[in-house]
Amino acid sequence: MGVEDHLRRAGLAALTICVCAQAADPIRERLDIRYHRYHDANGVDDDLGALLFVKKLAGGFACQWEQTLDAVSGASRALGKDLRGEPRPGDYDAVTGASPIAETRHASRGAFVYAGHTVGGSLGFYYSREDDYVSAGPSLSLQREFFSGNFTLGAAASSNSDDFHPLGRFTGLGGRKRVRSADLSVAQSLTPLTQASAVFSWLAWDGYLGHPYLPPVAGDGTLLEENLPDRRRGAAAAAQIVQGYRLGYLLGSLSLSGKRYADDWGLRSAEGEIRWSQHLPGETLVRLRGRLYHQDGAAFANVPSADQRYRTADVRLFTFTSMLLGAKLAASFPDAWSEAWYLPDRWDIGYEGLIRDTRGDDLASIQPGAPTNGDPARPRLYQLYGSDEYYRQGTWAFGMGFDY
């Protein structure tokens, strides 16, 4: 998981908790069904289905269950061999062994949630399994409102134990790791239509932190084994301001946010995001989003050699800049539908496209023993698209919701 993902799961999660704590009734009984379709420049597809169920209990408590199922194609990095280590000419990419075989991931997240007059919190547990990876761990969040709900203080923590057991020719590599995070968040209502929030996060990784399916390639084309430190510590800070407005009786908002991250591997990142939301007649909502992200790579993210202590080909640890643009449309179904429990009450559809300034590699230059085309200093990042192209990905999302 990259730094962008960790910031989203840790820092933004705490920020969202802090903002939602100020809602009059943050718990709503519902069943949401979602589908995501992802495709990137490497020809990898990901079909994800998700289900979220929320049921109120007595005394301000509720239970929440989220279930996801991923089916990923072309994700295996087996260097021209299948998951049993046998050659499969024609079906696999000659360099990375990107496989047409679908790999699946099952993930479950359950939580008990409490929403009192001024105090809220949740206690949850996460579990996911795929062919070569298992992750599980608890999470806890608390928040408290002060000054008639104008100020909210929140805290969150999680601890996951992961077991990575690579397959095929990489059997015996991998190992266990522990991922922990702690967050402190604050939110302040400045005016009835203006709110400012901030979150501070600490993240820790211990154990096996590598990705053996992406072995580094030396400048002369020699394949090397990845080697990374077994300890990583990072910290992040995020801030957001939301300005609401009214167009007649219709509400809208403009949100600006920024994040900074740094860790003891030397990786530094900065991110800025803008979101615009506008309610329209008929309970319709339009939302636009833009995000710019830049990171400076880890100290050892370079063209490796056999005598280096640490070496990697994981693009998430190298320097890059990315830009994301997205749009979402949400609306309600006819009011008459709400009378039937089996008909959905609302729907939404959205798309997000991302481009990253990582160019593709000339495949001939990263095969063992091949020439480097006069550029031995260029990192070999196993990008399968053309060397004159940038990395791109896109995700369609569609959801329906049932309110009870």
C-alpha positions in Angstrom: 0.0 0.0 0.0 1.4 3.4 -1.0 1.7 6.6 1.0 -1.4 8.0 -0.8 -3.4 5.1 0.4 -2.2 5.3 3.9 -3.0 9.0 4.2 -6.4 8.3 2.9 -7.1 5.4 5.3 -5.6 7.0 8.3 -5.6 10.8 8.2 -8.7 11.3 6.1 -10.6 8.7 8.1 -10.1 10.7 11.3 -10.9 13.9 9.6 -14.2 12.5 8.3 -15.0 11.1 11.8 -14.5 14.6 13.2 -16.7 16.3 10.6 -19.5 13.7 10.8 -19.6 13.9 14.6 -21.3 17.3 14.2 -24.2 16.0 12.2 -27.6 16.0 13.9 -28.1 12.3 13.3 -24.9 10.7 11.9 -26.4 7.2 12.1 -28.9 6.3 9.3 -30.2 2.8 8.8 -29.4 1.9 5.2 -28.1 -0.7 2.8 -25.6 0.6 0.1 -24.5 -1.5 -2.8 -21.6 -0.3 -4.9 -19.6 -1.4 -8.0 -16.2 -0.1 -9.1 -14.5 -0.8 -12.4 -10.8 0.1 -12.5 -8.4 0.0 -15.5 -4.9 1.2 -15.8 -2.2 1.6 -18.5 -0.6 -1.7 -17.6 -3.8 -3.5 -18.7 -4.8 -4.4 -15.2 -8.5 -4.5 -14.5 -10.2 -4.5 -11.1 -13.9 -5.3 -10.6 -14.9 -4.4 -7.0 -18.3 -5.0 -5.4 -19.1 -3.6 -2.0 -22.0 -3.8 0.4 -22.5 -1.5 3.5 -25.3 -2.3 6.0 -26.1 -0.1 9.0 -28.7 -1.1 11.6 -29.6 1.0 14.6 -29.7 -0.5 18.1 -31.0 0.7 21.3 -29.5 3.7 23.2 -27.8 5.4 20.4 -25.8 2.4 19.3 -25.7 0.9 15.8 -23.9 -2.0 14.1 -22.2 -1.6 10.7 -21.0 -4.2 8.3 -19.0 -3.7 5.1 -18.2 -6.5 2.7 -16.1 -6.1 -0.5 -15.0 -8.5 -3.2 -12.2 -7.7 -5.6 -11.4 -9.5 -8.8 -8.1 -8.3 -10.3 -6.8 -9.5 -13.7 -3.2 -9.1 -14.9 -1.8 -8.4 -11.4 0.6 -11.4 -10.9 4.2 -10.5 -11.2 5.8 -13.9 -11.9 8.4 -13.1 -14.5 7.0 -15.2 -17.3 5.9 -18.1 -15.1 2.5 -19.0 -13.7 1.7 -19.2 -9.9 3.2 -22.7 -9.8 6.5 -21.6 -11.4 5.8 -23.3 -14.8 6.4 -21.4 -18.0 3.3 -20.2 -19.8 4.5 -18.7 -23.1 2.0 -16.4 -24.8 -0.2 -16.0 -21.8 2.2 -13.9 -19.7 4.2 -10.8 -20.3 7.8 -11.7 -21.0 9.2 -9.3 -18.4 6.8 -9.2 -15.5 4.6 -12.2 -16.2 1.4 -10.1 -15.9 -1.2 -12.8 -15.8 -4.7 -12.9 -17.3 -5.8 -15.1 -14.3 -8.1 -13.3 -12.0 -7.0 -12.9 -8.4 -9.7 -12.3 -5.8 -9.7 -10.5 -2.5 -12.4 -10.8 0.2 -12.5 -8.0 2.8 -14.9 -7.6 5.7 -15.2 -4.7 8.2 -17.6 -4.8 11.2 -18.1 -2.1 13.8 -20.3 -1.1 16.7 -21.0 2.6 16.5 -22.3 5.0 19.2 -23.7 8.5 18.6 -24.7 10.4 21.7 -25.6 14.0 22.2 -22.0 15.2 22.5 -20.0 11.9 22.4 -19.5 9.4 19.7 -17.3 6.5 18.8 -16.8 3.2 17.1 -15.1 -0.1 17.7 -14.4 -2.2 14.6 -12.4 -5.1 13.2 -11.1 -5.6 9.7 -10.2 -8.8 7.8 -9.1 -9.4 4.2 -7.8 -12.4 2.4 -6.3 -13.0 -1.1 -4.3 -15.8 -2.6 -1.0 -14.6 -1.1 -2.0 -12.1 1.6 -4.0 -12.0 4.8 -4.6 -8.8 6.8 -6.6 -8.4 10.1 -6.8 -6.0 13.0 -9.0 -3.8 15.2 -9.7 -0.1 15.1 -11.1 2.4 17.6 -12.4 6.0 17.3 -13.7 8.5 19.8 -15.0 12.1 19.4 -16.5 14.7 21.7 -18.3 17.9 20.9 -17.8 21.1 22.9 -19.3 24.6 23.0 -22.8 23.6 21.7 -21.3 21.5 18.9 -19.1 24.2 17.5 -15.9 22.4 18.3 -15.1 18.7 18.0 -12.1 16.8 19.2 -11.5 13.3 17.9 -9.0 10.4 18.1 -8.6 7.2 16.2 -6.2 4.2 16.3 -5.8 1.0 14.4 -3.4 -2.0 14.4 -3.2 -4.6 11.6 -1.3 -7.8 11.4 -0.4 -8.8 7.8 0.9 -12.1 6.5 2.4 -12.0 3.0 3.3 -15.4 1.4 4.2 -15.0 -2.2 3.6 -17.8 -4.7 5.3 -19.3 -7.7 9.1 -18.6 -8.0 8.8 -16.2 -5.1 7.7 -18.9 -2.6 9.7 -18.6 0.7 10.0 -14.8 0.4 7.6 -12.4 2.1 6.7 -12.6 5.8 4.7 -10.9 8.5 4.3 -7.2 9.3 2.4 -5.0 11.7 0.9 -1.7 10.6 -0.3 0.8 13.3 -1.7 4.2 13.0 -2.9 6.9 15.5 -4.8 10.1 14.6 -5.9 13.2 16.5 -8.4 15.4 14.8 -10.1 18.8 15.5 -13.0 20.6 13.8 -14.2 24.1 14.4 -17.4 25.8 13.0 -16.4 29.3 12.1 -19.8 30.4 10.8 -23.1 28.4 10.2 -21.7 27.7 6.7 -18.0 27.5 7.3 -16.0 24.8 9.0 -12.3 24.2 9.4 -10.7 20.8 10.3 -7.3 19.4 10.9 -5.9 15.9 11.5 -2.4 14.7 12.7 -1.4 11.1 12.1 1.4 8.8 13.2 2.0 5.6 11.2 4.3 2.7 11.9 5.3 -0.4 9.9 7.3 -3.3 11.3 8.3 -6.6 9.7 8.5 -7.6 6.0 7.7 -4.4 4.0 8.8 -5.4 0.5 7.1 -6.5 -2.7 9.1 -9.5 -4.2 7.0 -9.7 -7.3 8.8 -6.5 -8.5 12.5 -7.4 -8.4 14.8 -4.5 -9.1 16.9 -4.4 -12.3 20.4 -3.2 -12.3 21.8 -0.8 -14.9 23.2 -3.7 -16.9 19.8 -5.5 -17.0 20.6 -8.0 -14.2 17.7 -9.0 -12.0 18.3 -8.5 -8.3 16.3 -9.4 -5.2 14.5 -6.6 -3.5 15.7 -5.7 0.0 14.0 -3.1 2.2 14.3 -2.0 5.9 12.0 -3.9 8.3 11.0 -0.7 10.1 9.3 2.5 8.9 7.9 5.5 10.8 5.9 8.3 9.3 3.8 11.3 10.3 1.2 13.3 8.4 -0.8 16.5 8.8 -3.9 17.5 6.9 -6.1 20.5 7.0 -9.4 21.3 5.4 -11.8 24.2 5.1 -15.4 23.9 3.8 -17.3 27.0 2.8 -21.0 26.5 2.2 -23.4 28.8 0.3 -27.0 29.0 -0.8 -28.5 29.5 -4.3 -32.0 30.3 -3.3 -33.1 27.2 -1.3 -30.3 25.0 -2.7 -27.1 24.4 -0.8 -23.6 24.1 -2.2 -20.1 24.0 -0.9 -16.5 24.5 -1.8 -13.8 22.5 0.0 -10.0 23.1 0.0 -7.6 20.7 1.7 -3.9 20.1 1.9 -1.7 17.3 3.4 2.0 16.8 4.1 3.7 13.5 4.9 7.3 12.5 5.9 8.9 9.3 7.1 12.3 8.0 8.1 12.9 6.3 4.7 13.3 9.9 3.3 10.0 9.9 1.5 8.2 13.3 1.5 4.9 14.1 -0.1 2.5 17.0 -0.5 -1.1 17.0 -1.7 -3.7 19.7 -2.5 -7.4 19.0 -3.3 -10.4 21.0 -4.2 -14.0 19.8 -4.2 -17.2 21.5 -5.3 -20.6 20.2 -4.5 -24.0 21.6 -5.6 -27.5 20.4 -4.7 -30.0 20.7 -7.6 -33.8 20.3 -7.6 -35.2 16.8 -7.2 -32.7 15.9 -4.5 -29.9 15.8 -7.1 -26.2 16.4 -6.2 -23.3 17.2 -8.5 -19.8 16.9 -7.2 -16.5 17.7 -8.9 -13.0 16.9 -7.5 -9.4 17.7 -8.4 -6.3 16.5 -6.6 -2.6 17.2 -7.2 0.0 15.0 -5.5 3.8 15.0 -5.4 6.3 12.9 -3.5 10.1 12.8 -3.3 11.2 9.2 -3.3 12.8 7.2 -0.5 16.5 7.5 -0.1 17.2 4.2 -1.7 14.8 4.6 -4.7 17.3 4.6 -7.6 18.9 2.3 -10.1 20.1 -0.5 -7.8 23.3 -2.5 -7.8 24.2 -5.8 -6.2 26.3 -4.1 -3.5 23.6 -1.8 -2.3 22.1 -2.6 1.2 18.6 -1.6 0.2 17.0 -1.7 -3.3 13.5 -1.7 -4.7 11.6 -1.4 -8.0 8.3 -0.4 -6.3 7.1 2.8 -8.1 5.3 3.9 -4.9 8.7 4.6 -3.3 10.1 6.7 -6.2 9.6 10.3 -7.0 6.5 11.1 -9.0 3.7 13.6 -9.4 0.1 12.7 -10.1 -3.1 14.5 -10.9 -6.6 13.2 -10.4 -9.9 14.6 -11.8 -13.3 13.2 -10.8 -17.0 13.8 -11.1 -20.1 12.3 -9.4 -23.8 12.6 -9.9 -26.2 11.5 -7.2 -30.0 11.6 -7.0 -33.1 10.0 -5.5 -35.5 7.6 -7.1 -39.2 8.5 -7.3 -40.8 9.0 -3.8 -43.2 6.2 -4.6 -40.3 3.7 -4.6 -39.7 4.3 -0.9 -43.0 2.5 -0.1 -41.5 -0.8 -1.3 -38.6 -2.1 0.8 -37.1 -4.0 -2.1 -36.8 -0.8 -4.4 -33.7 1.5 -3.9 -34.2 5.0 -2.6 -31.1 6.7 -4.2 -28.4 6.2 -6.8 -25.1 7.7 -7.8 -22.5 7.3 -10.6 -19.0 8.7 -10.8 -15.7 8.6 -12.6 -12.1 9.4 -11.5 -9.2 9.6 -13.9 -5.5 9.8 -12.8 -2.3 10.5 -14.7 1.1 10.1 -13.2 4.3 11.5 -14.7 6.0 8.0 -14.6 6.9 7.2 -18.2 6.8 3.6 -19.5 9.9 1.6 -20.0 11.3 0.3 -23.2 10.7 -3.4 -22.6 13.8 -4.4 -24.5 16.0 -2.4 -22.1 14.9 -4.1 -18.9 15.3 -7.7 -20.0 18.3 -9.4 -18.4 21.5 -8.7 -20.4 19.8 -6.2 -22.7 21.4 -2.8 -23.5 20.2 0.3 -21.5 19.7 2.4 -24.7 22.3 4.9 -23.5 20.4 5.7 -20.3 21.8 3.5 -17.5 20.6 5.9 -14.8 16.9 5.6 -15.7 15.0 3.6 -13.0 13.4 0.3 -14.1 9.9 0.4 -12.7 8.2 -2.3 -14.7 5.7 -0.1 -16.5 4.4 -2.0 -19.4 3.0 0.8 -21.5 5.2 2.6 -24.1 8.3 4.5 -23.1 6.8 7.7 -24.6 3.6 7.4 -22.5 2.7 8.4 -19.0 0.9 6.1 -16.5 -2.9 6.5 -16.5 -5.7 4.9 -14.6 -9.5 5.3 -14.5 -12.3 4.1 -12.2 -16.0 4.1 -12.8 -18.2 3.8 -9.8 -22.0 3.1 -9.5 -24.0 2.7 -6.3 -27.6 2.3 -5.1 -28.9 2.8 -1.6 -31.8 1.6 0.5 -33.0 3.7 3.4 -34.9 2.0 6.3 
